[in-house]
Amino acid sequence: MEDVKQFSDGLRRLPWPLILGLGGLALVHPLISVTGLADIFGDAVTHLSVLAAISVIWIAVVGLSRVERPVLTLTAAGAAYGVIELAIGGVVGVFADDPSTGLDLSLLGFALIPVLLTNGIWGAFTGLIALLVQRLRGVR
């Protein structure tokens, strides 16, 4: 019982506004698609560039701050990013004229775990780099 209390206390102490703000950068993807930048540079280049830019932003924000748990914070930000990404895909899928656009809601259950896992691993990796930045700065 004590472990559950410690876990819930640890979750409460996470910087949730920061986590949701960093996860909210998922909104950049549809914005780039809507503006047509993905068509200009190509989907793969655009996607990788956006992921690299978001990673740098996450590492800079957390690594240059005094966030207590950078790995856990960015793992949660990655999961939040995945949830927002799925929500956007579901909304686009419902309202799109083209059925191939967005996420088919019948596939949401199949997409949920892989998306959260992939984005969580991405967040943990950036969190490790942010932790290294903090240690190099003498914060930890």
C-alpha positions in Angstrom: 0.0 0.0 0.0 2.9 2.3 0.8 4.3 1.8 -2.7 1.0 2.9 -4.3 1.0 6.1 -2.1 4.7 6.9 -3.1 3.8 6.3 -6.8 0.8 8.6 -6.7 2.7 11.2 -4.7 5.5 11.0 -7.4 3.0 11.5 -10.2 1.5 14.5 -8.4 4.9 16.2 -8.1 5.6 16.0 -11.9 5.4 19.3 -13.7 2.1 18.5 -15.5 1.7 21.9 -17.2 5.2 21.5 -18.7 4.4 17.9 -19.7 1.2 18.9 -21.4 2.8 21.9 -23.1 5.7 19.8 -24.5 3.2 17.1 -25.5 1.1 19.8 -27.2 3.9 20.3 -29.7 2.2 17.4 -31.5 0.0 20.1 -33.0 2.9 21.2 -35.2 2.4 18.1 -37.4 -1.1 19.0 -38.7 -0.2 22.6 -38.9 2.7 21.7 -41.3 0.4 19.5 -43.3 -2.3 22.2 -43.6 0.2 24.9 -44.7 1.6 22.6 -47.4 5.2 22.5 -46.1 5.1 18.7 -46.2 4.3 18.8 -49.9 7.2 21.1 -50.6 9.9 19.2 -48.7 8.5 15.7 -48.9 6.8 13.8 -46.1 9.8 11.9 -44.8 12.1 15.0 -44.6 9.4 17.1 -43.1 8.5 14.4 -40.5 12.1 13.8 -39.5 12.8 17.5 -39.3 9.8 18.1 -37.1 10.8 15.3 -34.8 14.4 16.5 -34.6 13.2 20.1 -33.8 10.8 18.9 -31.2 13.5 16.7 -29.6 15.9 19.7 -29.5 13.2 21.9 -27.9 12.3 19.2 -25.3 16.0 18.6 -24.4 16.7 22.4 -24.2 13.6 23.2 -22.1 14.2 20.4 -19.6 18.0 20.2 -19.7 18.4 23.9 -19.2 15.9 24.0 -16.3 15.8 22.5 -12.9 13.1 19.8 -13.6 13.6 17.2 -10.9 12.9 14.1 -13.0 13.8 14.8 -16.6 13.5 11.3 -17.8 10.1 10.7 -16.3 9.0 14.2 -17.3 9.9 13.7 -21.0 8.6 10.1 -21.0 5.2 11.5 -19.9 5.5 14.3 -22.5 6.1 11.6 -25.1 3.0 9.8 -24.0 1.0 13.0 -24.0 2.3 13.7 -27.5 1.0 10.3 -28.6 -2.4 10.9 -27.0 -2.7 14.2 -28.7 -1.5 12.8 -32.0 -4.1 10.0 -31.8 -6.9 12.5 -30.9 -5.9 14.7 -33.9 -5.9 11.7 -36.2 -9.3 10.6 -34.9 -10.8 14.0 -35.4 -9.3 14.4 -38.9 -10.6 10.9 -39.8 -14.1 11.8 -38.7 -14.4 15.1 -40.5 -12.2 14.4 -43.6 -13.8 14.1 -47.0 -11.2 11.5 -48.0 -11.6 8.3 -46.0 -7.9 7.6 -46.1 -7.1 10.8 -44.2 -6.7 10.6 -40.5 -7.1 7.6 -38.2 -9.9 5.1 -38.7 -11.6 5.1 -35.3 -12.0 1.3 -35.5 -8.2 1.0 -35.4 -7.8 3.3 -32.4 -7.5 0.3 -30.0 -4.7 -1.2 -32.2 -2.9 2.1 -32.5 -3.0 3.2 -28.9 -0.4 0.9 -27.3 2.2 1.1 -30.1 1.9 4.9 -30.4 2.1 5.4 -26.6 5.1 3.0 -26.4 7.0 4.5 -29.3 6.4 8.1 -28.1 7.2 7.1 -24.5 10.5 5.6 -25.6 11.3 8.7 -27.6 10.5 10.8 -24.6 12.7 8.7 -22.3 15.6 8.9 -24.8 15.3 12.7 -24.9 14.9 12.7 -21.1 18.2 10.9 -20.8 19.9 13.5 -22.9 18.3 16.3 -20.9 19.5 14.6 -17.7 23.0 14.6 -19.2 22.7 18.3 -20.0 21.6 19.0 -16.4 24.5 17.0 -15.0 27.0 18.8 -17.3 25.5 22.1 -16.1 26.0 20.9 -12.5 22.3 21.0 -11.7 22.1 17.4 -10.5 
